Amino acid sequence: MIEALPVIPIDRLSLRFAPRPWPFAERKRTEIAAHFAALKREKPDLWNGPVLLLHEYRIEERAFHGAFLRTDFASFIAWRDWGFPDRSVKNCFALGALRASDDAFLLGVMAAGTANAGKIYFPGGTPDPDDVRGDTVDLEGSVRREVAEETGVPPHELAIATGWSMVRAEGRIALLKHMRAGEAADVLRARIRATLAQQAHPELADIYVARGLADLDPNMPDFVRAFLKYEWRGRQALRRGEPP
């Protein structure tokens, strides 16, 4: 039996924009271009914009320190699709763990035109240069913006935790931020779906409500399933009067 990915509490982030060349992208430029051209034929809306990848990190006293380089989406998506062959970088991103007032989690079903079509994620995404403030990468601002853009729920309506939950998976480091809404899940889902219906090119095709282990879905990435299991089992332990 494969052990669940560990979930690590993080109190604060200290992330730098420290650009450097990415030899993998330069070495594989021809293959990357061919791969992206094939993807574009299937999904014409894909855009080869700039993204940020983590090239160093450490955890000290519940603080996550890291440095990001800049590359293009074509290089990133080829690296991901080919199974993360270069281990010197990680896709480190922030997600908003959106929770309703009745404790259900709300996740997005990615739209058909996206690179992750059909997958079930929390709102968020790989950082890009818009998240750079001087020499700092602002994932707090990134996740607040992404949640608002993808769901229509503005940050001022949410109770947002100060810390993070980190999940490390192959080639990826997910940083999840708890965000609690004041509405019950069914009401919030209907509201977000109404917002999606008004968007010309929504990133999300639908909203998925997860209330317990029975709602885990194969289309959820491994780090999402690990986070949800951690949350639900911790809550069960608290109800029994045990340490989470």
Sequence and secondary structure as in RCSB ss.txt:
>XXXX:A:sequence
MIEALPVIPIDRLSLRFAPRPWPFAERKRTEIAAHFAALKREKPDLWNGPVLLLHEYRIEERAFHGAFLRTDFAS
FIAWRDWGFPDRSVKNCFALGALRASDDAFLLGVMAAGTANAGKIYFPGGTPDPDDVRGDTVDLEGSVRREVAEE
TGVPPHELAIATGWSMVRAEGRIALLKHMRAGEAADVLRARIRATLAQQAHPELADIYVARGLADLDPNMPDFVR
AFLKYEWRGRQALRRGEPP
>XXXX:A:secstr
      EEEE EEEEEE     HHHHHTHHHHHHHHHHHHHH TT    EEEEEEEEEEETTEEEEEEEEEEHHH
HHHHHHTT   TT BEEEEEEEEE TTS EEEEEE TTSTTTT EE SEE   GGGEETTEE HHHHHHHHHHHH
H   GGGSEE SSEEEEEETTEEEEEEEEE SS HHHHHHHHHHHHHH SS SEEEEEEE SGGG  TTS HHHH
HHHHHHHHHHHHHHTT   
